[in-house]
Amino acid sequence: MSDEKVERLLRELETTNPAGYKLVQAARSAICSVVPNASERVMYGGFMFSDDAQFCGVFAYKEHVSVEFGRGCDLDDPHCVLEGSGKMRRHIKLFSQNDITSKYLELYVDAAHRNSQRA
């Protein structure tokens, strides 16, 4: 699943933002638990996940990690955790590993993956 660019970005993140690194790793694990065959590559300064089509990305910021959904506008939001008001994109901000569970990340990843397979 990983390539050298992914490994390099992870090493850089671990050095410059250790808390963000741990949260990125937890988010990556959650995504891979939902879509075990997902491929991952570095794009836009983050980690983009795809199967037949791209379905989400993980980006580390100073205070949080964001899981981005390019077609997030098409996702149901039964737990009211999606943020963003743009035409297409939506995201979930993670401030701690607990947010992965409390914000139902795996449910949204699964929905985004399923939607990407229909497009």
VMD Tcl script that builds the backbone (N, CA, C; Angstrom):
set m [mol new atoms 357]
animate dup $m
set s [atomselect $m all]
$s set {name element resname resid chain x y z} {
  {N N MET 1 A 0.814 -1.195 0.000}
  {CA C MET 1 A 0.000 0.000 0.000}
  {C C MET 1 A 0.860 1.262 0.000}
  {N N SER 2 A 2.036 1.214 0.571}
  {CA C SER 2 A 2.863 2.404 0.699}
  {C C SER 2 A 3.916 2.487 -0.388}
  {N N ASP 3 A 4.340 3.697 -0.676}
  {CA C ASP 3 A 5.463 3.890 -1.576}
  {C C ASP 3 A 6.462 4.826 -0.901}
  {N N GLU 4 A 7.563 5.097 -1.574}
  {CA C GLU 4 A 8.638 5.888 -0.967}
  {C C GLU 4 A 8.187 7.314 -0.639}
  {N N LYS 5 A 7.361 7.927 -1.474}
  {CA C LYS 5 A 6.890 9.286 -1.172}
  {C C LYS 5 A 6.030 9.308 0.077}
  {N N VAL 6 A 5.204 8.273 0.254}
  {CA C VAL 6 A 4.377 8.164 1.462}
  {C C VAL 6 A 5.288 8.023 2.672}
  {N N GLU 7 A 6.263 7.137 2.587}
  {CA C GLU 7 A 7.181 6.925 3.711}
  {C C GLU 7 A 7.965 8.186 4.042}
  {N N ARG 8 A 8.377 8.915 3.030}
  {CA C ARG 8 A 9.134 10.154 3.253}
  {C C ARG 8 A 8.269 11.201 3.957}
  {N N LEU 9 A 7.025 11.364 3.511}
  {CA C LEU 9 A 6.129 12.325 4.151}
  {C C LEU 9 A 5.840 11.916 5.597}
  {N N LEU 10 A 5.685 10.625 5.845}
  {CA C LEU 10 A 5.474 10.153 7.214}
  {C C LEU 10 A 6.680 10.462 8.101}
  {N N ARG 11 A 7.885 10.225 7.592}
  {CA C ARG 11 A 9.095 10.528 8.378}
  {C C ARG 11 A 9.187 12.026 8.683}
  {N N GLU 12 A 8.891 12.842 7.685}
  {CA C GLU 12 A 8.927 14.296 7.873}
  {C C GLU 12 A 7.902 14.731 8.920}
  {N N LEU 13 A 6.710 14.178 8.824}
  {CA C LEU 13 A 5.647 14.504 9.761}
  {C C LEU 13 A 6.009 14.065 11.182}
  {N N GLU 14 A 6.601 12.895 11.308}
  {CA C GLU 14 A 6.994 12.389 12.623}
  {C C GLU 14 A 8.000 13.325 13.288}
  {N N THR 15 A 8.873 13.919 12.492}
  {CA C THR 15 A 9.892 14.829 13.006}
  {C C THR 15 A 9.325 16.202 13.330}
  {N N THR 16 A 8.490 16.720 12.452}
  {CA C THR 16 A 8.021 18.103 12.597}
  {C C THR 16 A 6.735 18.245 13.394}
  {N N ASN 17 A 5.936 17.179 13.469}
  {CA C ASN 17 A 4.632 17.256 14.131}
  {C C ASN 17 A 4.291 15.881 14.722}
  {N N PRO 18 A 4.964 15.493 15.808}
  {CA C PRO 18 A 4.761 14.145 16.365}
  {C C PRO 18 A 3.305 13.827 16.714}
  {N N ALA 19 A 2.575 14.765 17.270}
  {CA C ALA 19 A 1.166 14.507 17.607}
  {C C ALA 19 A 0.350 14.314 16.333}
  {N N GLY 20 A 0.607 15.143 15.336}
  {CA C GLY 20 A -0.079 15.001 14.051}
  {C C GLY 20 A 0.259 13.684 13.381}
  {N N TYR 21 A 1.510 13.269 13.511}
  {CA C TYR 21 A 1.931 11.990 12.952}
  {C C TYR 21 A 1.121 10.840 13.536}
  {N N LYS 22 A 0.979 10.818 14.856}
  {CA C LYS 22 A 0.231 9.739 15.513}
  {C C LYS 22 A -1.223 9.739 15.069}
  {N N LEU 23 A -1.797 10.917 14.927}
  {CA C LEU 23 A -3.190 11.013 14.511}
  {C C LEU 23 A -3.360 10.634 13.040}
  {N N VAL 24 A -2.416 11.017 12.200}
  {CA C VAL 24 A -2.432 10.603 10.793}
  {C C VAL 24 A -2.345 9.075 10.707}
  {N N GLN 25 A -1.454 8.482 11.477}
  {CA C GLN 25 A -1.309 7.023 11.453}
  {C C GLN 25 A -2.610 6.342 11.894}
  {N N ALA 26 A -3.264 6.883 12.897}
  {CA C ALA 26 A -4.527 6.315 13.366}
  {C C ALA 26 A -5.613 6.451 12.295}
  {N N ALA 27 A -5.656 7.596 11.636}
  {CA C ALA 27 A -6.639 7.800 10.563}
  {C C ALA 27 A -6.357 6.856 9.396}
  {N N ARG 28 A -5.085 6.709 9.026}
  {CA C ARG 28 A -4.723 5.788 7.948}
  {C C ARG 28 A -5.146 4.365 8.286}
  {N N SER 29 A -4.928 3.965 9.531}
  {CA C SER 29 A -5.326 2.618 9.961}
  {C C SER 29 A -6.832 2.438 9.865}
  {N N ALA 30 A -7.577 3.446 10.275}
  {CA C ALA 30 A -9.039 3.367 10.203}
  {C C ALA 30 A -9.497 3.234 8.754}
  {N N ILE 31 A -8.896 4.003 7.867}
  {CA C ILE 31 A -9.256 3.945 6.444}
  {C C ILE 31 A -8.943 2.556 5.893}
  {N N CYS 32 A -7.772 2.039 6.215}
  {CA C CYS 32 A -7.374 0.719 5.706}
  {C C CYS 32 A -8.206 -0.413 6.303}
  {N N SER 33 A -8.770 -0.200 7.490}
  {CA C SER 33 A -9.639 -1.228 8.053}
  {C C SER 33 A -10.956 -1.309 7.286}
  {N N VAL 34 A -11.363 -0.203 6.679}
  {CA C VAL 34 A -12.609 -0.158 5.908}
  {C C VAL 34 A -12.368 -0.598 4.465}
  {N N VAL 35 A -11.253 -0.158 3.888}
  {CA C VAL 35 A -10.925 -0.467 2.492}
  {C C VAL 35 A -9.508 -1.050 2.467}
  {N N PRO 36 A -9.380 -2.344 2.792}
  {CA C PRO 36 A -8.049 -2.948 2.929}
  {C C PRO 36 A -7.200 -2.892 1.651}
  {N N ASN 37 A -7.821 -2.863 0.509}
  {CA C ASN 37 A -7.067 -2.857 -0.747}
  {C C ASN 37 A -6.819 -1.453 -1.298}
  {N N ALA 38 A -7.101 -0.450 -0.498}
  {CA C ALA 38 A -6.910 0.928 -0.969}
  {C C ALA 38 A -5.446 1.184 -1.303}
  {N N SER 39 A -5.245 1.981 -2.318}
  {CA C SER 39 A -3.883 2.443 -2.614}
  {C C SER 39 A -3.752 3.849 -2.048}
  {N N GLU 40 A -2.527 4.228 -1.787}
  {CA C GLU 40 A -2.247 5.495 -1.125}
  {C C GLU 40 A -1.124 6.188 -1.867}
  {N N ARG 41 A -1.267 7.482 -2.042}
  {CA C ARG 41 A -0.179 8.250 -2.644}
  {C C ARG 41 A -0.168 9.655 -2.077}
  {N N VAL 42 A 0.947 10.318 -2.221}
  {CA C VAL 42 A 1.086 11.684 -1.741}
  {C C VAL 42 A 0.590 12.631 -2.821}
  {N N MET 43 A -0.355 13.480 -2.434}
  {CA C MET 43 A -0.871 14.536 -3.317}
  {C C MET 43 A -1.286 15.714 -2.459}
  {N N TYR 44 A -1.078 16.909 -2.959}
  {CA C TYR 44 A -1.524 18.128 -2.272}
  {C C TYR 44 A -0.969 18.231 -0.854}
  {N N GLY 45 A 0.182 17.620 -0.594}
  {CA C GLY 45 A 0.789 17.678 0.726}
  {C C GLY 45 A 0.186 16.727 1.741}
  {N N GLY 46 A -0.628 15.787 1.275}
  {CA C GLY 46 A -1.257 14.827 2.178}
  {C C GLY 46 A -1.290 13.451 1.559}
  {N N PHE 47 A -2.099 12.599 2.123}
  {CA C PHE 47 A -2.201 11.207 1.711}
  {C C PHE 47 A -3.561 10.987 1.053}
  {N N MET 48 A -3.565 10.624 -0.210}
  {CA C MET 48 A -4.807 10.395 -0.949}
  {C C MET 48 A -5.034 8.897 -1.089}
  {N N PHE 49 A -6.262 8.487 -0.844}
  {CA C PHE 49 A -6.633 7.079 -0.901}
  {C C PHE 49 A -7.580 6.834 -2.064}
  {N N SER 50 A -7.333 5.727 -2.772}
  {CA C SER 50 A -8.204 5.370 -3.884}
  {C C SER 50 A -8.320 3.858 -3.973}
  {N N ASP 51 A -9.366 3.444 -4.646}
  {CA C ASP 51 A -9.576 2.044 -4.997}
  {C C ASP 51 A -9.701 2.104 -6.511}
  {N N ASP 52 A -10.875 1.940 -7.056}
  {CA C ASP 52 A -11.049 2.209 -8.483}
  {C C ASP 52 A -11.033 3.708 -8.735}
  {N N ALA 53 A -11.434 4.469 -7.727}
  {CA C ALA 53 A -11.449 5.934 -7.807}
  {C C ALA 53 A -11.016 6.494 -6.454}
  {N N GLN 54 A -10.563 7.730 -6.475}
  {CA C GLN 54 A -10.153 8.400 -5.254}
  {C C GLN 54 A -11.373 8.600 -4.351}
  {N N PHE 55 A -11.214 8.343 -3.033}
  {CA C PHE 55 A -12.369 8.510 -2.154}
  {C C PHE 55 A -12.114 9.364 -0.919}
  {N N CYS 56 A -10.859 9.556 -0.512}
  {CA C CYS 56 A -10.607 10.480 0.603}
  {C C CYS 56 A -9.123 10.816 0.685}
  {N N GLY 57 A -8.829 11.810 1.493}
  {CA C GLY 57 A -7.458 12.221 1.740}
  {C C GLY 57 A -7.275 12.586 3.198}
  {N N VAL 58 A -6.049 12.464 3.680}
  {CA C VAL 58 A -5.712 12.785 5.064}
  {C C VAL 58 A -4.619 13.853 5.045}
  {N N PHE 59 A -4.866 14.941 5.771}
  {CA C PHE 59 A -3.955 16.074 5.783}
  {C C PHE 59 A -3.682 16.515 7.210}
  {N N ALA 60 A -2.412 16.703 7.534}
  {CA C ALA 60 A -2.013 17.130 8.880}
  {C C ALA 60 A -1.811 18.633 8.908}
  {N N TYR 61 A -2.397 19.248 9.900}
  {CA C TYR 61 A -2.218 20.668 10.169}
  {C C TYR 61 A -1.622 20.807 11.560}
  {N N LYS 62 A -1.285 21.998 11.943}
  {CA C LYS 62 A -0.633 22.205 13.240}
  {C C LYS 62 A -1.512 21.740 14.400}
  {N N GLU 63 A -2.803 22.055 14.366}
  {CA C GLU 63 A -3.690 21.774 15.493}
  {C C GLU 63 A -4.609 20.563 15.301}
  {N N HIS 64 A -4.685 20.036 14.071}
  {CA C HIS 64 A -5.616 18.933 13.825}
  {C C HIS 64 A -5.210 18.168 12.568}
  {N N VAL 65 A -5.911 17.077 12.333}
  {CA C VAL 65 A -5.785 16.316 11.087}
  {C C VAL 65 A -7.152 16.360 10.428}
  {N N SER 66 A -7.155 16.553 9.137}
  {CA C SER 66 A -8.408 16.636 8.394}
  {C C SER 66 A -8.514 15.451 7.439}
  {N N VAL 67 A -9.663 14.793 7.475}
  {CA C VAL 67 A -9.958 13.754 6.497}
  {C C VAL 67 A -10.925 14.382 5.512}
  {N N GLU 68 A -10.481 14.497 4.265}
  {CA C GLU 68 A -11.209 15.224 3.228}
  {C C GLU 68 A -11.931 14.267 2.294}
  {N N PHE 69 A -13.119 14.647 1.921}
  {CA C PHE 69 A -13.922 13.886 0.970}
  {C C PHE 69 A -14.227 14.788 -0.215}
  {N N GLY 70 A -13.620 14.480 -1.375}
  {CA C GLY 70 A -13.772 15.311 -2.561}
  {C C GLY 70 A -15.217 15.451 -3.011}
  {N N ARG 71 A -16.023 14.420 -2.797}
  {CA C ARG 71 A -17.451 14.466 -3.130}
  {C C ARG 71 A -18.266 14.368 -1.845}
  {N N GLY 72 A -17.793 15.032 -0.824}
  {CA C GLY 72 A -18.460 15.001 0.467}
  {C C GLY 72 A -19.877 15.535 0.434}
  {N N CYS 73 A -20.170 16.368 -0.562}
  {CA C CYS 73 A -21.524 16.901 -0.710}
  {C C CYS 73 A -22.533 15.785 -0.965}
  {N N ASP 74 A -22.075 14.646 -1.448}
  {CA C ASP 74 A -22.957 13.514 -1.746}
  {C C ASP 74 A -23.151 12.578 -0.559}
  {N N LEU 75 A -22.439 12.824 0.542}
  {CA C LEU 75 A -22.520 11.929 1.698}
  {C C LEU 75 A -23.667 12.329 2.619}
  {N N ASP 76 A -24.383 11.341 3.097}
  {CA C ASP 76 A -25.330 11.583 4.180}
  {C C ASP 76 A -24.505 11.924 5.413}
  {N N ASP 77 A -25.044 12.751 6.278}
  {CA C ASP 77 A -24.321 13.158 7.485}
  {C C ASP 77 A -25.199 12.950 8.722}
  {N N PRO 78 A -25.511 11.674 9.030}
  {CA C PRO 78 A -26.433 11.406 10.139}
  {C C PRO 78 A -25.900 11.836 11.501}
  {N N HIS 79 A -24.577 11.994 11.635}
  {CA C HIS 79 A -23.981 12.361 12.920}
  {C C HIS 79 A -23.534 13.822 12.951}
  {N N CYS 80 A -23.822 14.557 11.885}
  {CA C CYS 80 A -23.527 16.001 11.813}
  {C C CYS 80 A -22.065 16.320 12.130}
  {N N VAL 81 A -21.156 15.573 11.497}
  {CA C VAL 81 A -19.726 15.805 11.737}
  {C C VAL 81 A -19.004 16.368 10.514}
  {N N LEU 82 A -19.646 16.334 9.360}
  {CA C LEU 82 A -18.997 16.868 8.161}
  {C C LEU 82 A -18.969 18.393 8.229}
  {N N GLU 83 A -17.816 18.942 7.874}
  {CA C GLU 83 A -17.663 20.392 7.831}
  {C C GLU 83 A -17.363 20.809 6.409}
  {N N GLY 84 A -17.601 22.069 6.133}
  {CA C GLY 84 A -17.314 22.633 4.819}
  {C C GLY 84 A -18.592 23.058 4.136}
  {N N SER 85 A -18.496 24.139 3.403}
  {CA C SER 85 A -19.681 24.669 2.738}
  {C C SER 85 A -19.441 24.881 1.250}
  {N N GLY 86 A -18.333 24.343 0.758}
  {CA C GLY 86 A -18.044 24.479 -0.661}
  {C C GLY 86 A -19.006 23.661 -1.499}
  {N N LYS 87 A -18.870 23.784 -2.777}
  {CA C LYS 87 A -19.777 23.102 -3.701}
  {C C LYS 87 A -19.669 21.580 -3.576}
  {N N MET 88 A -18.483 21.042 -3.374}
  {CA C MET 88 A -18.272 19.595 -3.392}
  {C C MET 88 A -17.661 19.033 -2.115}
  {N N ARG 89 A -16.569 19.615 -1.674}
  {CA C ARG 89 A -15.769 19.033 -0.589}
  {C C ARG 89 A -16.435 19.145 0.773}
  {N N ARG 90 A -16.157 18.113 1.584}
  {CA C ARG 90 A -16.497 18.133 3.002}
  {C C ARG 90 A -15.343 17.460 3.730}
  {N N HIS 91 A -15.214 17.739 5.008}
  {CA C HIS 91 A -14.125 17.149 5.773}
  {C C HIS 91 A -14.557 16.896 7.213}
  {N N ILE 92 A -13.783 16.047 7.860}
  {CA C ILE 92 A -13.938 15.782 9.284}
  {C C ILE 92 A -12.621 16.161 9.949}
  {N N LYS 93 A -12.691 17.048 10.929}
  {CA C LYS 93 A -11.494 17.438 11.671}
  {C C LYS 93 A -11.311 16.504 12.855}
  {N N LEU 94 A -10.090 16.010 12.976}
  {CA C LEU 94 A -9.726 15.134 14.089}
  {C C LEU 94 A -8.726 15.875 14.976}
  {N N PHE 95 A -9.057 15.986 16.258}
  {CA C PHE 95 A -8.163 16.634 17.209}
  {C C PHE 95 A -7.503 15.618 18.134}
  {N N SER 96 A -8.070 14.416 18.194}
  {CA C SER 96 A -7.508 13.348 19.027}
  {C C SER 96 A -7.894 12.008 18.406}
  {N N GLN 97 A -7.235 10.959 18.834}
  {CA C GLN 97 A -7.575 9.635 18.313}
  {C C GLN 97 A -8.998 9.242 18.681}
  {N N ASN 98 A -9.495 9.744 19.786}
  {CA C ASN 98 A -10.876 9.480 20.183}
  {C C ASN 98 A -11.871 9.987 19.139}
  {N N ASP 99 A -11.517 11.060 18.436}
  {CA C ASP 99 A -12.408 11.609 17.403}
  {C C ASP 99 A -12.658 10.611 16.271}
  {N N ILE 100 A -11.736 9.698 16.039}
  {CA C ILE 100 A -11.926 8.702 14.983}
  {C C ILE 100 A -13.183 7.887 15.261}
  {N N THR 101 A -13.385 7.553 16.523}
  {CA C THR 101 A -14.586 6.808 16.921}
  {C C THR 101 A -15.775 7.734 17.119}
  {N N SER 102 A -15.577 8.804 17.862}
  {CA C SER 102 A -16.710 9.668 18.223}
  {C C SER 102 A -17.291 10.411 17.019}
  {N N LYS 103 A -16.494 10.571 15.969}
  {CA C LYS 103 A -16.996 11.228 14.757}
  {C C LYS 103 A -17.298 10.216 13.646}
  {N N TYR 104 A -17.294 8.928 13.996}
  {CA C TYR 104 A -17.721 7.856 13.088}
  {C C TYR 104 A -16.939 7.859 11.770}
  {N N LEU 105 A -15.628 8.087 11.859}
  {CA C LEU 105 A -14.809 8.191 10.648}
  {C C LEU 105 A -14.990 7.002 9.715}
  {N N GLU 106 A -14.975 5.786 10.252}
  {CA C GLU 106 A -15.062 4.608 9.397}
  {C C GLU 106 A -16.376 4.565 8.618}
  {N N LEU 107 A -17.469 4.995 9.231}
  {CA C LEU 107 A -18.761 5.038 8.538}
  {C C LEU 107 A -18.694 5.981 7.329}
  {N N TYR 108 A -18.088 7.155 7.519}
  {CA C TYR 108 A -17.994 8.133 6.432}
  {C C TYR 108 A -17.017 7.681 5.348}
  {N N VAL 109 A -15.937 7.050 5.747}
  {CA C VAL 109 A -14.990 6.501 4.764}
  {C C VAL 109 A -15.684 5.436 3.923}
  {N N ASP 110 A -16.430 4.560 4.578}
  {CA C ASP 110 A -17.152 3.523 3.858}
  {C C ASP 110 A -18.147 4.133 2.871}
  {N N ALA 111 A -18.889 5.126 3.307}
  {CA C ALA 111 A -19.861 5.787 2.415}
  {C C ALA 111 A -19.154 6.463 1.235}
  {N N ALA 112 A -18.047 7.149 1.514}
  {CA C ALA 112 A -17.310 7.814 0.438}
  {C C ALA 112 A -16.744 6.788 -0.538}
  {N N HIS 113 A -16.246 5.685 -0.011}
  {CA C HIS 113 A -15.715 4.620 -0.877}
  {C C HIS 113 A -16.816 4.059 -1.750}
  {N N ARG 114 A -17.960 3.734 -1.147}
  {CA C ARG 114 A -19.073 3.189 -1.928}
  {C C ARG 114 A -19.530 4.170 -3.003}
  {N N ASN 115 A -19.606 5.444 -2.652}
  {CA C ASN 115 A -19.995 6.466 -3.643}
  {C C ASN 115 A -18.996 6.548 -4.782}
  {N N SER 116 A -17.718 6.404 -4.470}
  {CA C SER 116 A -16.685 6.516 -5.512}
  {C C SER 116 A -16.768 5.340 -6.490}
  {N N GLN 117 A -17.267 4.217 -6.026}
  {CA C GLN 117 A -17.390 3.033 -6.886}
  {C C GLN 117 A -18.543 3.181 -7.879}
  {N N ARG 118 A -19.501 4.016 -7.558}
  {CA C ARG 118 A -20.678 4.234 -8.426}
  {C C ARG 118 A -20.418 5.290 -9.487}
  {N N ALA 119 A -19.476 6.165 -9.221}
  {CA C ALA 119 A -19.254 7.310 -10.126}
  {C C ALA 119 A -18.697 6.889 -11.459}
}
mol reanalyze $m
mol bondsrecalc $m
mol representation Tube
mol addrep $m
